[in-house]
Amino acid sequence: MTNPLKARLDAGKACVNGWSALPSNFAAEIFAQAGWDSVTLDMQHGLHDYASVAICIQAMQAHPVTPLARVPWNEPGIIGKVLDAGAWGVICPMVNTAADARALTNACLYPPLGQRSNGPIRAGAYGGATPYQQIANAQVLILPQVETREAVDNIETILDTPGLGGVYVGPSDLGLSYGLAAILDREEPEILLIYEMLIAQTARRGLVAAIHCTTPAYAARMVAMGFQLVTSASDNGLLARGAREAVTATRTACGPIAD
């Protein structure tokens, strides 16, 4: 079996990623039916833990969406567990050096390419007639986050790490590291120049440039710039926005009596 998201990316397609912060298998099941190419379960700043990641992957598996996980840190124990649970890829925060990148690939890949421990308790079913361990190294998508000045300065040695699938830009932390506001959909010329550099460096190596966005319009703009994987919305953000819009529309329709 192949990683459907990786297959689309390898074919040059732009892919749309949804972001899951809510540790609910029912929410994940609904979210997975929206048409995303992938959904990332966020264990760093979202409310997911290992148990919720496992049950949400199960809930999404009935639908044509690729489950990814953002782990809380570059730590091999949790990286191995989310892959064993069935995530087809890992987004890892704060990868700032080539050594950080190598530690990430070591945790994601089986020997001889890495040091991932064998025990794919759920993911083992993905292999079909071929054992999962024989396909995993080629199919797992490994995306270190570029979100600091240090990572930008070290980007070429980071990207030269064997096994990486590309990079995932964290715009708010990236801005903070340059003394800017902690926002996502950025317009500062110096940050846009960094984006262009990252796109050029990943394209040169046949890797993926991915970025976190908050609106479909900005995500589409980033695809036009050259990013191939874009996150355009989160479940908690959509819930909050939809709830506000429903309340506002109802009060407006009711008139002064509902003010």
Secondary structure, 3 states (H helix, E strand, C coil): CCCHHHHHHHCCCCEEEEEECCCCHHHHHHHHCCCCCEEEEECCCCCCCHHHHHHHHHHHCCCCCEEEEECCCCCHHHHHHHHHHCCCEEEECCCCCHHHHHHHHHHHCCCCCCCCCCCCCCHHHHHCCCCHHHHHHHHCEEEEEECCHHHHHCHHHHHCCCCCCEEEECHHHHHHHCCCCCCCCCCCHHHHHHHHHHHHHHHHCCCEEEEECCCHHHHHHHHHHCCCEEEEEEHHHHHHHHHHHHHHHHHHHHHHHHC
